[in-house]
């Protein structure tokens, strides 16, 4: 098992995103840079990104460049969303996830996030959230 938001977890997602034919194909049609910041976790604050465009989708530590959207949330919120105990849309509405940047880009890139969910599911099965 790998711990959620650890370097090993980031590496696993990096490999899965790179291997995802669906994400690579969508990267020909969509362009977006998304930064996620999770605060107060067991390993401190963690920042990671998804970068999609020009036929390439990549995932890794640090902020997206260029960054179109930034999402900030606490460890508890991130774990709740990742495990399905908390609905992401509800977390946005209740202000538990702070969203800054281009909401339009986020809406336009919904197919990317659908494909990304498949990637996260592959890693979720071997992730511990404690």
C-alpha positions, 0 to 999 in steps of 0.5 A: 500500500502507498500513502495518499499524497506521498512521493510514492503516490505521486510517482504512481499517478505520474506513471498512470497518467503517462500510460493513459491513452485516453488522457493522451488523446484528450490532450490533443483537444484540451489545454489546461494546467491544474494545481492542487494544494492540500494543507495539513497532511501527515507530510505537511502541505503537498502541491501537485499538478495536472498539465494537459495540452499539445498532445501530452498529459502529465502529472507530478509534484509542484504547481502547473505551469502555466496554471489555469486553475488552482484548488486548495483544500485541507487534508480532511477534505482531500481524503473525503473526496478521494475516498468518496465520503465527500462529494467534490461538488458539495465540497466546492459549494460549501467552500471546503475547496477554494477554487481560483483561476478560470472556471470556464477552462475547468468546465471545458476540460470535463472530459479530461477529468472523467478520464483522470478519474479512471486513472485515480481509480487504478491507484486508489485500490492500492492507496491508504488514507491514514 
